[in-house]
């Protein structure tokens, strides 16, 4: 049930950005406040932790990349159609695959290529 709720909330952000018709920084501010409060409550009540202690600099890097992705998504949603923003977001596995091969020297595996081709065909249907 929680996974379904998360999927519904995650998928509805494009609609809310368009309906609210607010500037991107305002949407980002309220989104960050709501997400922060939610995560605080989850960590305090459900996980019974007093506060979250990042375990390494990698955690801060992950937080930074996620914040950047969130900012770019909201900006693209306010500057273009939700369909364009969502399309750009969902082709990211393609870019991750290409950058992984180019910069991280990852080996190309047949299963990864098949999965990538199938997912890109699915995105092409949209």
C-alpha positions in Angstrom: 0.0 0.0 0.0 2.8 2.4 0.8 4.5 1.7 -2.5 1.3 2.4 -4.3 0.9 5.7 -2.4 4.5 6.7 -3.1 4.0 5.9 -6.9 0.8 8.0 -7.0 2.4 11.0 -5.2 5.6 10.7 -7.2 3.7 10.6 -10.5 1.4 13.5 -9.7 4.1 16.2 -9.2 3.9 17.3 -12.9 0.1 17.9 -12.6 0.5 19.8 -9.3 3.2 22.0 -10.8 1.0 22.9 -13.7 -2.2 23.4 -11.6 -0.5 25.6 -9.0 1.0 27.9 -11.6 3.6 29.2 -9.2 7.2 30.2 -10.0 9.7 27.3 -9.8 11.6 28.5 -6.8 8.3 28.7 -4.8 7.3 25.1 -5.8 10.8 23.9 -4.9 10.7 25.6 -1.5 7.4 24.1 -0.5 8.3 20.7 -1.9 11.5 20.7 0.1 9.7 21.8 3.3 7.0 19.1 2.9 9.5 16.4 2.0 11.8 17.4 4.9 9.0 17.3 7.5 7.8 14.0 6.1 11.2 12.4 6.3 11.7 13.9 9.8 8.5 12.3 11.0 9.2 9.0 9.3 12.7 8.9 10.9 11.4 9.9 14.3 8.2 8.0 14.6 8.4 5.0 12.3 12.2 4.3 12.4 12.5 5.5 16.1 15.6 7.5 15.4 16.5 10.9 17.0 18.0 12.2 13.9 19.8 11.1 10.7 23.6 11.1 10.8 25.1 10.9 7.3 27.6 8.1 7.3 30.0 9.5 4.7 30.7 12.2 2.2 29.0 9.9 -0.4 25.7 10.6 1.4 26.2 14.3 0.9 27.0 13.7 -2.8 23.9 11.7 -3.2 21.8 14.4 -1.5 23.3 17.0 -3.8 22.7 15.0 -7.0 19.1 14.3 -5.9 18.5 18.0 -5.1 19.9 19.0 -8.5 17.7 16.4 -10.3 14.7 17.7 -8.4 15.5 21.3 -9.2 15.9 20.5 -12.9 12.7 18.5 -13.0 10.6 21.3 -11.4 12.3 23.9 -13.6 11.6 21.9 -16.8 8.0 21.3 -15.7 7.5 25.1 -15.3 9.2 26.0 -18.5 7.8 23.4 -20.8 5.1 20.7 -20.9 4.9 18.0 -18.3 5.3 15.4 -21.1 8.6 16.9 -22.2 9.9 17.0 -18.6 8.8 13.4 -17.8 10.3 12.2 -21.1 13.6 13.7 -20.3 13.5 12.2 -16.8 12.8 8.7 -18.0 15.5 8.6 -20.7 18.1 9.0 -17.9 18.9 5.2 -17.9 20.1 5.6 -21.5 22.5 8.4 -20.5 23.6 6.5 -17.3 24.4 3.5 -19.5 26.4 5.6 -22.0 28.3 7.6 -19.3 29.0 4.4 -17.4 30.6 2.8 -20.4 32.5 6.0 -21.5 33.7 7.3 -18.2 33.6 4.4 -15.7 34.8 1.9 -18.3 32.0 -0.5 -17.4 31.7 -3.6 -19.5 28.7 -3.8 -21.9 26.5 -6.7 -20.9 23.9 -8.2 -23.2 21.3 -8.2 -20.5 21.8 -4.4 -19.9 21.6 -3.7 -23.6 18.4 -5.7 -23.9 16.8 -4.0 -20.9 17.8 -0.6 -22.2 16.4 -1.2 -25.6 13.1 -2.5 -24.2 12.8 0.4 -21.8 13.6 3.0 -24.6 11.0 1.3 -26.9 8.5 1.7 -24.0 9.3 5.3 -23.6 9.0 5.8 -27.4 5.4 4.6 -27.1 4.7 7.7 -24.9 
